Amino acid sequence: MVEVRYFAAIADAVGKNTESLELPDGATVADLRATLAATYGSEVDGLVGVCAFLIGDELTRDPSAMLRDRVDVLPPFAGG
């Protein structure tokens, strides 16, 4: 089970801030993207494609990065 936390535009698109997903052991960012696309459709898949993922203390966009118990899905933020 992976706790997925959503922020900003991606939270708006999925309609929630957090959810728990059943993903196999060794699941990667690519697996998470595929699950989100299958669940929420192409609009969310497009958003997730530009997101960064905070896994533990590591911020990544690498689709082969392995997930842990919690992952934060972070869309690009504007401002300064």
N, CA, C and O of each residue as an XYZ file, in Angstrom:
320
protein
N       0.847     -1.176      0.000
C       0.000      0.000      0.000
C       0.892      1.240      0.000
O       1.825      1.342      0.797
N       0.603      2.168     -0.889
C       1.366      3.407     -1.000
C       0.420      4.575     -0.727
O      -0.635      4.684     -1.352
N       0.801      5.445      0.207
C       0.044      6.666      0.443
C       0.521      7.697     -0.572
O       1.708      8.018     -0.633
N      -0.409      8.211     -1.362
C      -0.094      9.201     -2.387
C      -0.724     10.522     -1.960
O      -1.927     10.607     -1.709
N       0.119     11.551     -1.884
C      -0.379     12.882     -1.517
C      -0.277     13.785     -2.739
O       0.747     13.825     -3.420
N      -1.358     14.506     -2.999
C      -1.452     15.379     -4.165
C      -1.457     16.838     -3.722
O      -1.946     17.169     -2.642
N      -0.909     17.700     -4.564
C      -0.831     19.118     -4.256
C      -1.264     19.944     -5.464
O      -1.107     19.523     -6.610
N      -1.810     21.126     -5.187
C      -2.145     22.141     -6.192
C      -3.009     21.557     -7.317
O      -4.024     20.917     -7.041
N      -2.621     21.768     -8.571
C      -3.450     21.399     -9.721
C      -3.753     19.908     -9.779
O      -4.847     19.520    -10.189
N      -2.817     19.075     -9.381
C      -3.072     17.633     -9.436
C      -4.106     17.230     -8.383
O      -4.912     16.333     -8.629
N      -4.096     17.874     -7.224
C      -5.124     17.615     -6.203
C      -6.495     18.027     -6.727
O      -7.482     17.325     -6.508
N      -6.557     19.150     -7.411
C      -7.824     19.592     -8.000
C      -8.305     18.600     -9.052
O      -9.496     18.294     -9.113
N      -7.402     18.100     -9.872
C      -7.771     17.193    -10.960
C      -8.294     15.851    -10.451
O      -9.230     15.294    -11.025
N      -7.700     15.330     -9.381
C      -8.157     14.036     -8.853
C      -9.253     14.204     -7.810
O      -9.911     13.233     -7.438
N      -9.454     15.432     -7.337
C     -10.524     15.702     -6.388
C     -10.240     15.295     -4.960
O     -11.165     15.109     -4.168
N      -8.974     15.154     -4.626
C      -8.599     14.783     -3.256
C      -7.156     15.166     -3.002
O      -6.388     15.417     -3.931
N      -6.800     15.206     -1.730
C      -5.428     15.536     -1.340
C      -4.572     14.311     -1.079
O      -3.345     14.374     -1.160
N      -5.214     13.202     -0.768
C      -4.459     11.986     -0.454
C      -5.311     10.761     -0.738
O      -6.540     10.817     -0.698
N      -4.645      9.666     -1.022
C      -5.312      8.376     -1.144
C      -4.270      7.279     -0.987
O      -3.072      7.505     -1.163
N      -4.743      6.102     -0.657
C      -3.869      4.934     -0.559
C      -4.128      4.055     -1.768
O      -5.276      3.742     -2.084
N      -3.064      3.660     -2.440
C      -3.173      2.821     -3.627
C      -2.472      1.492     -3.386
O      -1.399      1.433     -2.786
N      -3.093      0.448     -3.860
C      -2.504     -0.883     -3.793
C      -1.624     -1.056     -5.027
O      -2.125     -1.236     -6.137
N      -0.330     -1.002     -4.827
C       0.637     -1.181     -5.905
C       1.559     -2.330     -5.525
O       1.800     -2.559     -4.339
N       2.076     -3.052     -6.505
C       2.932     -4.198     -6.188
C       4.260     -3.778     -5.562
O       4.713     -2.648     -5.738
N       4.869     -4.700     -4.835
C       6.214     -4.455     -4.308
C       7.139     -4.125     -5.476
O       7.060     -4.744     -6.538
N       8.001     -3.160     -5.272
C       8.928     -2.760     -6.324
C       8.320     -1.819     -7.350
O       8.927     -1.562     -8.389
N       7.120     -1.299     -7.071
C       6.468     -0.378     -8.008
C       7.315      0.880     -8.188
O       8.018      1.316     -7.277
N       7.228      1.440     -9.373
C       8.016      2.618     -9.739
C       7.107      3.817    -10.016
O       5.882      3.702    -10.010
N       7.728      4.955    -10.255
C       6.985      6.147    -10.660
C       6.177      5.847    -11.926
O       5.038      6.298    -12.047
N       6.741      5.103    -12.857
C       6.018      4.740    -14.083
C       4.765      3.929    -13.756
O       3.720      4.131    -14.373
N       4.862      3.019    -12.795
C       3.691      2.235    -12.381
C       2.624      3.140    -11.773
O       1.434      2.966    -12.036
N       3.046      4.096    -10.969
C       2.108      5.043    -10.373
C       1.428      5.860    -11.464
O       0.211      6.042    -11.432
N       2.189      6.348    -12.416
C       1.602      7.113    -13.534
C       0.575      6.289    -14.282
O      -0.502      6.791    -14.606
N       0.885      5.035    -14.561
C      -0.051      4.168    -15.283
C      -1.329      3.952    -14.481
O      -2.426      3.955    -15.041
N      -1.189      3.765    -13.177
C      -2.356      3.579    -12.315
C      -3.215      4.830    -12.292
O      -4.440      4.746    -12.385
N      -2.586      5.990    -12.169
C      -3.339      7.240    -12.140
C      -4.030      7.503    -13.478
O      -5.168      7.971    -13.496
N      -3.372      7.214    -14.585
C      -3.982      7.397    -15.904
C      -5.185      6.473    -16.073
O      -6.221      6.885    -16.595
N      -5.046      5.226    -15.632
C      -6.150      4.272    -15.747
C      -7.329      4.666    -14.863
O      -8.485      4.443    -15.222
N      -7.030      5.251    -13.710
C      -8.076      5.619    -12.761
C      -8.746      6.935    -13.118
O      -9.969      7.052    -13.041
N      -7.951      7.931    -13.510
C      -8.472      9.291    -13.664
C      -8.506      9.800    -15.105
O      -9.099     10.848    -15.361
N      -7.897      9.101    -16.038
C      -7.981      9.486    -17.437
C      -6.809     10.310    -17.944
O      -5.849     10.585    -17.224
N      -6.926     10.695    -19.213
C      -5.807     11.325    -19.913
C      -5.468     12.718    -19.381
O      -4.308     13.124    -19.434
N      -6.457     13.459    -18.870
C      -6.150     14.793    -18.335
C      -5.171     14.685    -17.172
O      -4.192     15.428    -17.099
N      -5.444     13.751    -16.266
C      -4.548     13.560    -15.120
C      -3.207     13.015    -15.592
O      -2.164     13.401    -15.064
N      -3.219     12.129    -16.573
C      -1.957     11.600    -17.086
C      -1.087     12.732    -17.631
O       0.125     12.739    -17.417
N      -1.694     13.679    -18.329
C      -0.938     14.824    -18.830
C      -0.348     15.665    -17.713
O       0.792     16.118    -17.810
N      -1.117     15.876    -16.653
C      -0.610     16.633    -15.504
C       0.518     15.889    -14.802
O       1.544     16.476    -14.459
N       0.318     14.599    -14.594
C       1.327     13.803    -13.889
C       2.629     13.775    -14.686
O       3.712     13.665    -14.112
N       2.518     13.874    -16.000
C       3.704     13.866    -16.849
C       4.658     15.026    -16.609
O       5.838     14.933    -16.946
N       4.167     16.118    -16.034
C       5.035     17.265    -15.747
C       5.328     17.411    -14.256
O       5.970     18.373    -13.834
N       4.858     16.461    -13.471
C       5.047     16.523    -12.016
C       6.409     15.977    -11.599
O       7.037     15.193    -12.310
N       6.835     16.416    -10.435
C       7.967     15.808     -9.738
C       7.383     14.954     -8.617
O       6.240     15.149     -8.205
N       8.173     14.016     -8.133
C       7.721     13.080     -7.105
C       8.705     13.113     -5.948
O       9.906     12.912     -6.129
N       8.183     13.365     -4.773
C       9.006     13.342     -3.568
C       8.836     11.971     -2.935
O       7.766     11.625     -2.437
N       9.915     11.198     -2.966
C       9.921      9.838     -2.425
C      10.948      9.829     -1.309
O      12.151      9.895     -1.562
N      10.475      9.748     -0.078
C      11.377      9.920      1.055
C      11.914     11.337      1.024
O      11.138     12.292      1.042
N      13.225     11.487      0.976
C      13.856     12.808      0.901
C      14.343     13.140     -0.504
O      15.039     14.136     -0.700
N      13.979     12.307     -1.489
C      14.493     12.484     -2.847
C      13.411     13.015     -3.776
O      12.340     12.421     -3.901
N      13.695     14.130     -4.423
C      12.807     14.695     -5.430
C      13.266     14.166     -6.786
O      14.433     14.307     -7.150
N      12.342     13.557     -7.532
C      12.724     12.916     -8.784
C      11.640     13.069     -9.840
O      10.473     13.309     -9.531
N      12.047     12.925    -11.073
C      11.140     12.786    -12.215
C      11.457     11.481    -12.956
O      10.882     11.206    -14.009
N      12.345     10.704    -12.417
C      12.807      9.459    -13.034
C      11.699      8.404    -12.984
O      11.298      7.997    -11.893
N      11.196      7.953    -14.136
C      10.115      6.967    -14.132
C      10.513      5.619    -13.539
O       9.646      4.831    -13.161
N      11.816      5.347    -13.455
C      12.256      4.066    -12.889
C      12.502      4.136    -11.383
O      12.872      3.134    -10.772
N      12.300      5.314    -10.777
C      12.501      5.452     -9.326
C      11.483      4.591     -8.585
O      10.289      4.619     -8.884
N      11.971      3.832     -7.621
C      11.090      2.953     -6.855
C      10.352      3.743     -5.785
O      10.913      4.619     -5.128
N       9.074      3.406     -5.631
C       8.237      4.055     -4.627
C       8.516      3.487     -3.252
O       9.056      2.389     -3.111
N       8.141      4.249     -2.244
C       8.194      3.798     -0.851
C       6.779      3.856     -0.297
O       5.811      3.859     -1.057
N       6.656      3.902      1.017
C       5.333      3.915      1.645
C       4.537      5.171      1.332
O       3.307      5.148      1.356
N       5.231      6.275      1.036
C       4.544      7.527      0.743
C       5.256      8.236     -0.399
O       6.484      8.251     -0.482
N       4.445      8.826     -1.279
C       4.985      9.629     -2.382
C       4.127     10.887     -2.519
O       2.898     10.821     -2.484
N       4.779     12.013     -2.671
C       4.092     13.278     -2.905
C       4.183     13.595     -4.394
O       5.261     13.537     -4.985
N       3.042     13.930     -4.994
C       2.983     14.280     -6.407
C       2.910     15.804     -6.489
O       1.932     16.418     -6.063
N       3.963     16.399     -7.045
C       4.137     17.854     -7.011
C       4.141     18.442     -8.418
O       5.105     18.256     -9.162
N       3.083     19.144     -8.788
C       3.085     19.794    -10.097
C       4.019     21.002    -10.083
O       4.427     21.456     -9.014
N       4.357     21.522    -11.254
C       5.173     22.737    -11.282
C       4.437     23.869    -10.569
O       3.226     24.029    -10.724
N       5.168     24.639     -9.798
C       4.595     25.775     -9.085
C       5.065     27.051     -9.753
O       6.223     27.156    -10.159
N       4.178     28.012     -9.865
C       4.526     29.316    -10.426
C       4.693     30.311     -9.293
O       4.241     30.077     -8.172
N       5.323     31.382     -9.584
C       5.467     32.425     -8.574
C       6.923     32.705     -8.292
O       7.825     32.195     -8.956
N       7.119     33.522     -7.299
C       8.503     33.852     -7.011
C       8.657     34.504     -5.680
O       9.771     34.846     -5.285
